Amino acid sequence: MAADRDFYQILGVSSDASQDDIQRAYRKLARANHPDVNSDPAAEERFKDISQAYDVLSDPQTRRRYDAFGPDFRQVPGDVDPETWRRARAGAGARAGAGAGAGHPGGGTRFGYGTTADFDIDDLLGGIFGGRADGGFGRRGGAGFGPVPGADQEAEVELSVQEAYHGVRRSIRIGSGAVARTIDVTIPAGVTDGQRIRLAGQGGQGSDGARNGDLYLVATIRPDARYRLEGRNVHVELRLAPWEAALGTSVGLSTPGGEATVKVPAGTSSGRRLRLRGRGLPNPKGQPGDLFAEARVMVPGSISAAERELFEQLAKASDFDPRRHR
């Protein structure tokens, strides 16, 4: 379980890793071990450990307490000095080592990073407060762990291009196993690929009245055979017959926001981009993106006798040489 291991080790980062490094490591590991995409029976347990480690290390205040007190940081009262805690733990560990084999009538609790000594938390905290741990906690009028803010959490939400354009209502599952929960969220219109959506107070739960963490939804837009996105700009292919490209025409075009009409100038060649301003993804805070229709001149794979005759007439009448014109 994650509680018995170093959270930094679980995420594969050093203890001085930046918050960005921690977030990148979490996203990579969570994506690889998510039960929805990894059929390995052990993946779900790894995913739980990864999520637990990230919940702690992603919040600066919680991370500081973890660095100071180790995996049992939630059990340590908020006003305990880290150096006093380390001295008390070392003394209790020595006593446990001296009495090894004698047994402990009250059972034991594992402390520290990798230590094998088991000892009673009352013995440890009693050395700090001069009495039993419950007496020390009682003076604080409760559990005495001190307020610990909830950790920020992150979840990926996959959208179609149409959902990104129009917005959508989704039920998002957060966490896994016994701690999993489902929340209903509204994805606003105009979300771009990779955009982070902050839901204040929807992250990890704070303790002792401390604030909850925030939930960040990271939008991923699925590839679409019809549309290619670059930020808020939408690119589509516009197929034209040779005579449409040569003579010019108006063509109906499907866009994420519905049907549009694009005017094709005479003499349009393949590769020419025709711009429809404001027909890309909407932007709640500014200018919407544009839609770019890229012309592609198509020729029939087979032609009738009448069509062949017309093309032959055109070939004789025209002095156009595509290898000389750019």
C-alpha positions as YAML, in Angstrom:
chain: A
units: angstrom
residues:
- id: 1
  name: MET
  ca: [0.00, 0.00, 0.00]
- id: 2
  name: ALA
  ca: [1.10, 3.62, -0.59]
- id: 3
  name: ALA
  ca: [1.13, 4.42, 3.13]
- id: 4
  name: ASP
  ca: [4.11, 2.05, 3.57]
- id: 5
  name: ARG
  ca: [6.11, 3.60, 0.73]
- id: 6
  name: ASP
  ca: [7.73, 6.91, -0.03]
- id: 7
  name: PHE
  ca: [5.27, 8.99, -2.07]
- id: 8
  name: TYR
  ca: [8.14, 10.48, -4.07]
- id: 9
  name: GLN
  ca: [9.26, 6.97, -4.99]
- id: 10
  name: ILE
  ca: [5.73, 6.05, -6.12]
- id: 11
  name: LEU
  ca: [5.69, 9.00, -8.56]
- id: 12
  name: GLY
  ca: [9.30, 8.42, -9.58]
- id: 13
  name: VAL
  ca: [10.48, 11.94, -8.67]
- id: 14
  name: SER
  ca: [13.08, 13.30, -6.27]
- id: 15
  name: SER
  ca: [12.15, 14.90, -2.96]
- id: 16
  name: ASP
  ca: [13.09, 18.33, -4.35]
- id: 17
  name: ALA
  ca: [10.97, 17.94, -7.49]
- id: 18
  name: SER
  ca: [9.00, 21.00, -8.58]
- id: 19
  name: GLN
  ca: [5.19, 21.02, -8.53]
- id: 20
  name: ASP
  ca: [5.23, 20.90, -12.34]
- id: 21
  name: ASP
  ca: [7.48, 17.82, -12.27]
- id: 22
  name: ILE
  ca: [5.13, 16.14, -9.81]
- id: 23
  name: GLN
  ca: [2.11, 16.93, -11.95]
- id: 24
  name: ARG
  ca: [3.77, 15.64, -15.14]
- id: 25
  name: ALA
  ca: [4.84, 12.42, -13.42]
- id: 26
  name: TYR
  ca: [1.34, 11.88, -12.04]
- id: 27
  name: ARG
  ca: [-0.38, 12.44, -15.40]
- id: 28
  name: LYS
  ca: [1.96, 10.00, -17.15]
- id: 29
  name: LEU
  ca: [1.58, 7.27, -14.52]
- id: 30
  name: ALA
  ca: [-2.17, 7.76, -14.04]
- id: 31
  name: ARG
  ca: [-2.80, 7.50, -17.75]
- id: 32
  name: ALA
  ca: [-0.72, 4.31, -18.03]
- id: 33
  name: ASN
  ca: [-2.29, 2.61, -15.00]
- id: 34
  name: HIS
  ca: [-5.90, 3.72, -15.18]
- id: 35
  name: PRO
  ca: [-8.14, 0.61, -14.92]
- id: 36
  name: ASP
  ca: [-10.11, 1.76, -17.96]
- id: 37
  name: VAL
  ca: [-7.06, 1.45, -20.22]
- id: 38
  name: ASN
  ca: [-4.84, -1.07, -18.42]
- id: 39
  name: SER
  ca: [-6.16, -4.63, -18.05]
- id: 40
  name: ASP
  ca: [-3.37, -5.71, -15.69]
- id: 41
  name: PRO
  ca: [-5.08, -6.81, -12.43]
- id: 42
  name: ALA
  ca: [-2.41, -4.93, -10.45]
- id: 43
  name: ALA
  ca: [-2.99, -1.67, -12.36]
- id: 44
  name: GLU
  ca: [-5.93, -0.57, -10.20]
- id: 45
  name: GLU
  ca: [-3.87, -0.89, -7.00]
- id: 46
  name: ARG
  ca: [-1.01, 1.03, -8.60]
- id: 47
  name: PHE
  ca: [-3.47, 3.69, -9.71]
- id: 48
  name: LYS
  ca: [-4.74, 4.06, -6.13]
- id: 49
  name: ASP
  ca: [-1.19, 4.46, -4.83]
- id: 50
  name: ILE
  ca: [-0.35, 6.99, -7.53]
- id: 51
  name: SER
  ca: [-3.50, 9.00, -6.76]
- id: 52
  name: GLN
  ca: [-2.82, 8.95, -3.02]
- id: 53
  name: ALA
  ca: [0.78, 10.09, -3.52]
- id: 54
  name: TYR
  ca: [-0.32, 12.90, -5.83]
- id: 55
  name: ASP
  ca: [-3.08, 14.03, -3.46]
- id: 56
  name: VAL
  ca: [-0.43, 14.63, -0.81]
- id: 57
  name: LEU
  ca: [2.45, 16.00, -2.87]
- id: 58
  name: SER
  ca: [0.38, 18.28, -5.12]
- id: 59
  name: ASP
  ca: [-0.67, 20.49, -2.19]
- id: 60
  name: PRO
  ca: [2.29, 22.58, -0.92]
- id: 61
  name: GLN
  ca: [1.12, 22.71, 2.71]
- id: 62
  name: THR
  ca: [0.34, 19.00, 2.90]
- id: 63
  name: ARG
  ca: [3.64, 18.24, 1.19]
- id: 64
  name: ARG
  ca: [5.54, 20.25, 3.83]
- id: 65
  name: ARG
  ca: [3.94, 18.20, 6.62]
- id: 66
  name: TYR
  ca: [4.72, 14.98, 4.77]
- id: 67
  name: ASP
  ca: [8.35, 16.04, 4.33]
- id: 68
  name: ALA
  ca: [8.57, 16.85, 8.04]
- id: 69
  name: PHE
  ca: [6.76, 13.85, 9.56]
- id: 70
  name: GLY
  ca: [6.73, 11.12, 6.92]
- id: 71
  name: PRO
  ca: [3.78, 8.90, 5.95]
- id: 72
  name: ASP
  ca: [2.17, 9.38, 9.39]
- id: 73
  name: PHE
  ca: [1.97, 13.16, 9.04]
- id: 74
  name: ARG
  ca: [-1.81, 13.16, 9.45]
- id: 75
  name: GLN
  ca: [-1.46, 11.63, 12.92]
- id: 76
  name: VAL
  ca: [0.86, 14.32, 14.23]
- id: 77
  name: PRO
  ca: [-0.71, 17.33, 16.00]
- id: 78
  name: GLY
  ca: [-0.38, 20.57, 14.09]
- id: 79
  name: ASP
  ca: [1.83, 22.31, 16.70]
- id: 80
  name: VAL
  ca: [4.49, 19.60, 16.99]
- id: 81
  name: ASP
  ca: [8.00, 20.69, 16.05]
- id: 82
  name: PRO
  ca: [9.50, 18.40, 13.39]
- id: 83
  name: GLU
  ca: [12.85, 18.14, 15.21]
- id: 84
  name: THR
  ca: [11.12, 17.21, 18.47]
- id: 85
  name: TRP
  ca: [9.15, 14.57, 16.54]
- id: 86
  name: ARG
  ca: [12.31, 13.08, 15.04]
- id: 87
  name: ARG
  ca: [14.03, 12.87, 18.43]
- id: 88
  name: ALA
  ca: [10.98, 11.25, 20.01]
- id: 89
  name: ARG
  ca: [10.68, 8.79, 17.16]
- id: 90
  name: ALA
  ca: [14.34, 7.85, 17.41]
- id: 91
  name: GLY
  ca: [13.99, 7.28, 21.18]
- id: 92
  name: ALA
  ca: [10.87, 5.20, 20.76]
- id: 93
  name: GLY
  ca: [12.54, 3.18, 18.02]
- id: 94
  name: ALA
  ca: [15.48, 2.45, 20.31]
- id: 95
  name: ARG
  ca: [13.14, 1.29, 23.07]
- id: 96
  name: ALA
  ca: [11.29, -0.93, 20.61]
- id: 97
  name: GLY
  ca: [14.59, -2.44, 19.46]
- id: 98
  name: ALA
  ca: [15.69, -3.12, 23.00]
- id: 99
  name: GLY
  ca: [12.46, -4.93, 23.76]
- id: 100
  name: ALA
  ca: [12.32, -6.92, 20.53]
- id: 101
  name: GLY
  ca: [10.88, -10.36, 21.02]
- id: 102
  name: ALA
  ca: [9.04, -9.44, 24.18]
- id: 103
  name: GLY
  ca: [5.90, -8.50, 22.31]
- id: 104
  name: HIS
  ca: [3.70, -5.46, 22.77]
- id: 105
  name: PRO
  ca: [0.37, -5.90, 24.54]
- id: 106
  name: GLY
  ca: [-1.24, -3.06, 22.70]
- id: 107
  name: GLY
  ca: [-0.05, -3.89, 19.20]
- id: 108
  name: GLY
  ca: [2.10, -1.52, 17.17]
- id: 109
  name: THR
  ca: [2.10, 1.08, 14.41]
- id: 110
  name: ARG
  ca: [4.75, 1.34, 11.69]
- id: 111
  name: PHE
  ca: [6.50, 4.71, 11.49]
- id: 112
  name: GLY
  ca: [9.04, 6.41, 9.30]
- id: 113
  name: TYR
  ca: [10.42, 5.64, 5.86]
- id: 114
  name: GLY
  ca: [11.17, 1.95, 5.78]
- id: 115
  name: THR
  ca: [11.78, 1.39, 9.51]
- id: 116
  name: THR
  ca: [10.82, -2.08, 10.75]
- id: 117
  name: ALA
  ca: [10.39, -1.14, 14.41]
- id: 118
  name: ASP
  ca: [6.78, -1.25, 15.67]
- id: 119
  name: PHE
  ca: [5.75, 0.86, 18.64]
- id: 120
  name: ASP
  ca: [2.66, 2.44, 20.14]
- id: 121
  name: ILE
  ca: [1.81, 5.96, 19.02]
- id: 122
  name: ASP
  ca: [0.87, 6.74, 22.64]
- id: 123
  name: ASP
  ca: [4.45, 6.00, 23.71]
- id: 124
  name: LEU
  ca: [5.78, 8.30, 21.02]
- id: 125
  name: LEU
  ca: [3.49, 11.26, 21.62]
- id: 126
  name: GLY
  ca: [3.63, 10.73, 25.36]
- id: 127
  name: GLY
  ca: [7.33, 11.59, 25.20]
- id: 128
  name: ILE
  ca: [6.46, 14.88, 23.55]
- id: 129
  name: PHE
  ca: [3.58, 15.96, 25.76]
- id: 130
  name: GLY
  ca: [4.68, 14.35, 29.03]
- id: 131
  name: GLY
  ca: [1.64, 12.07, 29.10]
- id: 132
  name: ARG
  ca: [-0.57, 9.82, 27.00]
- id: 133
  name: ALA
  ca: [-1.35, 10.88, 23.44]
- id: 134
  name: ASP
  ca: [-5.05, 11.13, 24.15]
- id: 135
  name: GLY
  ca: [-4.32, 13.56, 26.95]
- id: 136
  name: GLY
  ca: [-2.30, 15.74, 24.60]
- id: 137
  name: PHE
  ca: [-5.04, 15.59, 21.98]
- id: 138
  name: GLY
  ca: [-7.70, 16.31, 24.57]
- id: 139
  name: ARG
  ca: [-6.15, 19.65, 25.37]
- id: 140
  name: ARG
  ca: [-6.80, 20.70, 21.80]
- id: 141
  name: GLY
  ca: [-10.47, 19.83, 22.02]
- id: 142
  name: GLY
  ca: [-10.46, 17.11, 19.35]
- id: 143
  name: ALA
  ca: [-8.27, 14.86, 17.30]
- id: 144
  name: GLY
  ca: [-5.49, 17.46, 17.41]
- id: 145
  name: PHE
  ca: [-4.05, 16.69, 14.01]
- id: 146
  name: GLY
  ca: [-4.36, 20.33, 12.95]
- id: 147
  name: PRO
  ca: [-6.31, 21.59, 9.90]
- id: 148
  name: VAL
  ca: [-4.98, 20.03, 6.71]
- id: 149
  name: PRO
  ca: [-6.28, 21.49, 3.43]
- id: 150
  name: GLY
  ca: [-7.61, 19.03, 0.87]
- id: 151
  name: ALA
  ca: [-5.31, 18.23, -2.03]
- id: 152
  name: ASP
  ca: [-5.99, 19.46, -5.55]
- id: 153
  name: GLN
  ca: [-7.02, 16.66, -7.89]
- id: 154
  name: GLU
  ca: [-6.96, 16.24, -11.64]
- id: 155
  name: ALA
  ca: [-9.11, 14.23, -14.04]
- id: 156
  name: GLU
  ca: [-9.06, 13.90, -17.80]
- id: 157
  name: VAL
  ca: [-12.26, 14.39, -19.79]
- id: 158
  name: GLU
  ca: [-12.44, 13.31, -23.43]
- id: 159
  name: LEU
  ca: [-14.60, 15.31, -25.82]
- id: 160
  name: SER
  ca: [-15.65, 15.19, -29.45]
- id: 161
  name: VAL
  ca: [-15.09, 18.27, -31.60]
- id: 162
  name: GLN
  ca: [-18.83, 19.00, -31.49]
- id: 163
  name: GLU
  ca: [-18.87, 18.73, -27.67]
- id: 164
  name: ALA
  ca: [-15.92, 21.11, -27.47]
- id: 165
  name: TYR
  ca: [-17.76, 23.54, -29.74]
- id: 166
  name: HIS
  ca: [-21.17, 23.46, -28.06]
- id: 167
  name: GLY
  ca: [-20.28, 22.47, -24.49]
- id: 168
  name: VAL
  ca: [-21.65, 19.40, -22.74]
- id: 169
  name: ARG
  ca: [-22.90, 18.10, -19.41]
- id: 170
  name: ARG
  ca: [-20.89, 15.13, -18.10]
- id: 171
  name: SER
  ca: [-20.76, 12.80, -15.09]
- id: 172
  name: ILE
  ca: [-17.11, 12.46, -14.05]
- id: 173
  name: ARG
  ca: [-15.81, 9.63, -11.85]
- id: 174
  name: ILE
  ca: [-13.09, 10.80, -9.47]
- id: 175
  name: GLY
  ca: [-10.80, 8.34, -7.68]
- id: 176
  name: SER
  ca: [-11.29, 4.60, -7.51]
- id: 177
  name: GLY
  ca: [-12.41, 1.85, -5.17]
- id: 178
  name: ALA
  ca: [-14.06, 2.81, -1.90]
- id: 179
  name: VAL
  ca: [-13.07, 6.48, -2.20]
- id: 180
  name: ALA
  ca: [-14.46, 6.92, -5.72]
- id: 181
  name: ARG
  ca: [-17.16, 9.52, -6.30]
- id: 182
  name: THR
  ca: [-19.10, 10.81, -9.27]
- id: 183
  name: ILE
  ca: [-19.87, 14.48, -9.89]
- id: 184
  name: ASP
  ca: [-21.88, 16.20, -12.61]
- id: 185
  name: VAL
  ca: [-19.96, 18.96, -14.38]
- id: 186
  name: THR
  ca: [-20.70, 21.39, -17.20]
- id: 187
  name: ILE
  ca: [-17.98, 21.68, -19.82]
- id: 188
  name: PRO
  ca: [-18.30, 25.18, -21.31]
- id: 189
  name: ALA
  ca: [-18.50, 25.82, -25.05]
- id: 190
  name: GLY
  ca: [-15.17, 26.56, -26.74]
- id: 191
  name: VAL
  ca: [-12.88, 24.31, -24.72]
- id: 192
  name: THR
  ca: [-9.55, 23.67, -26.46]
- id: 193
  name: ASP
  ca: [-7.40, 20.54, -26.39]
- id: 194
  name: GLY
  ca: [-5.30, 20.42, -23.22]
- id: 195
  name: GLN
  ca: [-7.24, 23.22, -21.49]
- id: 196
  name: ARG
  ca: [-7.55, 22.92, -17.70]
- id: 197
  name: ILE
  ca: [-10.94, 23.69, -16.17]
- id: 198
  name: ARG
  ca: [-10.87, 24.55, -12.46]
- id: 199
  name: LEU
  ca: [-13.73, 23.45, -10.21]
- id: 200
  name: ALA
  ca: [-13.17, 25.20, -6.89]
- id: 201
  name: GLY
  ca: [-13.68, 23.06, -3.80]
- id: 202
  name: GLN
  ca: [-14.34, 19.85, -5.72]
- id: 203
  name: GLY
  ca: [-10.96, 18.24, -4.99]
- id: 204
  name: GLY
  ca: [-9.73, 16.35, -1.92]
- id: 205
  name: GLN
  ca: [-11.59, 16.98, 1.33]
- id: 206
  name: GLY
  ca: [-9.89, 19.11, 3.97]
- id: 207
  name: SER
  ca: [-9.73, 18.03, 7.60]
- id: 208
  name: ASP
  ca: [-10.64, 19.91, 10.79]
- id: 209
  name: GLY
  ca: [-12.47, 22.65, 8.90]
- id: 210
  name: ALA
  ca: [-9.69, 23.32, 6.38]
- id: 211
  name: ARG
  ca: [-10.70, 24.15, 2.82]
- id: 212
  name: ASN
  ca: [-11.26, 21.47, 0.22]
- id: 213
  name: GLY
  ca: [-8.86, 21.22, -2.68]
- id: 214
  name: ASP
  ca: [-9.79, 22.11, -6.25]
- id: 215
  name: LEU
  ca: [-10.54, 19.71, -9.09]
- id: 216
  name: TYR
  ca: [-8.91, 20.38, -12.45]
- id: 217
  name: LEU
  ca: [-10.46, 18.83, -15.53]
- id: 218
  name: VAL
  ca: [-8.01, 18.45, -18.43]
- id: 219
  name: ALA
  ca: [-9.81, 18.44, -21.79]
- id: 220
  name: THR
  ca: [-8.71, 15.99, -24.47]
- id: 221
  name: ILE
  ca: [-10.40, 16.34, -27.87]
- id: 222
  name: ARG
  ca: [-10.69, 13.13, -29.86]
- id: 223
  name: PRO
  ca: [-9.32, 13.10, -33.43]
- id: 224
  name: ASP
  ca: [-12.04, 13.60, -36.04]
- id: 225
  name: ALA
  ca: [-11.95, 12.45, -39.65]
- id: 226
  name: ARG
  ca: [-13.59, 15.70, -40.80]
- id: 227
  name: TYR
  ca: [-11.90, 18.34, -38.65]
- id: 228
  name: ARG
  ca: [-8.36, 19.18, -37.58]
- id: 229
  name: LEU
  ca: [-7.94, 21.63, -34.71]
- id: 230
  name: GLU
  ca: [-5.16, 24.14, -34.10]
- id: 231
  name: GLY
  ca: [-6.11, 25.94, -30.93]
- id: 232
  name: ARG
  ca: [-9.51, 27.44, -31.71]
- id: 233
  name: ASN
  ca: [-9.03, 27.30, -35.47]
- id: 234
  name: VAL
  ca: [-10.71, 24.47, -37.37]
- id: 235
  name: HIS
  ca: [-9.32, 23.04, -40.61]
- id: 236
  name: VAL
  ca: [-11.47, 21.07, -43.09]
- id: 237
  name: GLU
  ca: [-10.91, 19.60, -46.52]
- id: 238
  name: LEU
  ca: [-12.90, 21.15, -49.37]
- id: 239
  name: ARG
  ca: [-13.19, 18.77, -52.32]
- id: 240
  name: LEU
  ca: [-13.83, 20.38, -55.71]
- id: 241
  name: ALA
  ca: [-14.45, 19.14, -59.22]
- id: 242
  name: PRO
  ca: [-12.03, 20.51, -61.84]
- id: 243
  name: TRP
  ca: [-14.69, 22.77, -63.38]
- id: 244
  name: GLU
  ca: [-15.72, 24.10, -59.95]
- id: 245
  name: ALA
  ca: [-12.13, 25.02, -59.19]
- id: 246
  name: ALA
  ca: [-11.63, 26.58, -62.63]
- id: 247
  name: LEU
  ca: [-14.93, 28.49, -62.92]
- id: 248
  name: GLY
  ca: [-15.61, 29.27, -59.24]
- id: 249
  name: THR
  ca: [-18.67, 28.24, -57.26]
- id: 250
  name: SER
  ca: [-20.39, 28.28, -53.86]
- id: 251
  name: VAL
  ca: [-20.20, 25.06, -51.87]
- id: 252
  name: GLY
  ca: [-22.04, 23.90, -48.76]
- id: 253
  name: LEU
  ca: [-19.63, 22.92, -46.00]
- id: 254
  name: SER
  ca: [-20.15, 21.06, -42.72]
- id: 255
  name: THR
  ca: [-18.62, 22.79, -39.69]
- id: 256
  name: PRO
  ca: [-18.75, 21.93, -35.96]
- id: 257
  name: GLY
  ca: [-21.30, 24.72, -35.56]
- id: 258
  name: GLY
  ca: [-23.51, 23.60, -38.46]
- id: 259
  name: GLU
  ca: [-23.70, 24.10, -42.20]
- id: 260
  name: ALA
  ca: [-21.92, 27.03, -43.85]
- id: 261
  name: THR
  ca: [-21.43, 28.22, -47.42]
- id: 262
  name: VAL
  ca: [-17.97, 28.92, -48.79]
- id: 263
  name: LYS
  ca: [-17.40, 30.93, -51.97]
- id: 264
  name: VAL
  ca: [-14.73, 29.38, -54.17]
- id: 265
  name: PRO
  ca: [-13.00, 31.92, -56.42]
- id: 266
  name: ALA
  ca: [-12.37, 31.01, -60.04]
- id: 267
  name: GLY
  ca: [-8.93, 29.54, -60.61]
- id: 268
  name: THR
  ca: [-8.66, 27.84, -57.21]
- id: 269
  name: SER
  ca: [-5.96, 25.16, -57.07]
- id: 270
  name: SER
  ca: [-5.45, 22.35, -54.57]
- id: 271
  name: GLY
  ca: [-3.90, 23.59, -51.35]
- id: 272
  name: ARG
  ca: [-5.51, 27.01, -51.40]
- id: 273
  name: ARG
  ca: [-7.02, 27.86, -48.02]
- id: 274
  name: LEU
  ca: [-10.33, 29.70, -47.87]
- id: 275
  name: ARG
  ca: [-11.01, 31.42, -44.56]
- id: 276
  name: LEU
  ca: [-14.37, 31.72, -42.80]
- id: 277
  name: ARG
  ca: [-13.88, 34.21, -39.97]
- id: 278
  name: GLY
  ca: [-15.40, 33.34, -36.62]
- id: 279
  name: ARG
  ca: [-16.53, 29.85, -37.66]
- id: 280
  name: GLY
  ca: [-13.95, 28.03, -35.51]
- id: 281
  name: LEU
  ca: [-14.34, 27.17, -31.83]
- id: 282
  name: PRO
  ca: [-16.11, 29.87, -29.79]
- id: 283
  name: ASN
  ca: [-14.23, 31.84, -27.14]
- id: 284
  name: PRO
  ca: [-16.23, 32.96, -24.07]
- id: 285
  name: LYS
  ca: [-13.57, 35.57, -23.27]
- id: 286
  name: GLY
  ca: [-12.68, 36.92, -26.69]
- id: 287
  name: GLN
  ca: [-12.58, 36.35, -30.42]
- id: 288
  name: PRO
  ca: [-13.68, 32.94, -31.71]
- id: 289
  name: GLY
  ca: [-11.40, 30.90, -33.92]
- id: 290
  name: ASP
  ca: [-11.62, 30.78, -37.71]
- id: 291
  name: LEU
  ca: [-12.44, 27.93, -40.06]
- id: 292
  name: PHE
  ca: [-10.03, 27.20, -42.91]
- id: 293
  name: ALA
  ca: [-11.29, 25.17, -45.86]
- id: 294
  name: GLU
  ca: [-8.38, 23.72, -47.86]
- id: 295
  name: ALA
  ca: [-9.22, 23.10, -51.50]
- id: 296
  name: ARG
  ca: [-8.52, 19.71, -53.02]
- id: 297
  name: VAL
  ca: [-9.27, 19.32, -56.71]
- id: 298
  name: MET
  ca: [-10.59, 15.83, -57.46]
- id: 299
  name: VAL
  ca: [-10.79, 14.08, -60.83]
- id: 300
  name: PRO
  ca: [-13.09, 11.17, -61.64]
- id: 301
  name: GLY
  ca: [-11.56, 7.72, -61.50]
- id: 302
  name: SER
  ca: [-13.40, 6.73, -64.67]
- id: 303
  name: ILE
  ca: [-15.09, 8.88, -67.30]
- id: 304
  name: SER
  ca: [-17.76, 8.36, -69.93]
- id: 305
  name: ALA
  ca: [-17.16, 8.70, -73.62]
- id: 306
  name: ALA
  ca: [-18.82, 12.13, -73.63]
- id: 307
  name: GLU
  ca: [-16.67, 13.32, -70.75]
- id: 308
  name: ARG
  ca: [-13.54, 12.06, -72.45]
- id: 309
  name: GLU
  ca: [-14.44, 13.98, -75.60]
- id: 310
  name: LEU
  ca: [-14.95, 17.19, -73.63]
- id: 311
  name: PHE
  ca: [-11.64, 16.77, -71.79]
- id: 312
  name: GLU
  ca: [-9.86, 16.17, -75.09]
- id: 313
  name: GLN
  ca: [-11.40, 19.33, -76.51]
- id: 314
  name: LEU
  ca: [-10.25, 21.25, -73.46]
- id: 315
  name: ALA
  ca: [-6.74, 19.85, -73.79]
- id: 316
  name: LYS
  ca: [-6.55, 21.05, -77.39]
- id: 317
  name: ALA
  ca: [-8.02, 24.49, -76.68]
- id: 318
  name: SER
  ca: [-6.06, 25.31, -73.50]
- id: 319
  name: ASP
  ca: [-2.45, 26.43, -73.34]
- id: 320
  name: PHE
  ca: [-2.35, 25.96, -69.55]
- id: 321
  name: ASP
  ca: [0.72, 24.05, -68.34]
- id: 322
  name: PRO
  ca: [0.49, 23.15, -64.64]
- id: 323
  name: ARG
  ca: [4.22, 22.45, -64.50]
- id: 324
  name: ARG
  ca: [5.04, 26.02, -65.45]
- id: 325
  name: HIS
  ca: [2.42, 27.78, -63.33]
- id: 326
  name: ARG
  ca: [2.69, 28.16, -59.57]
...
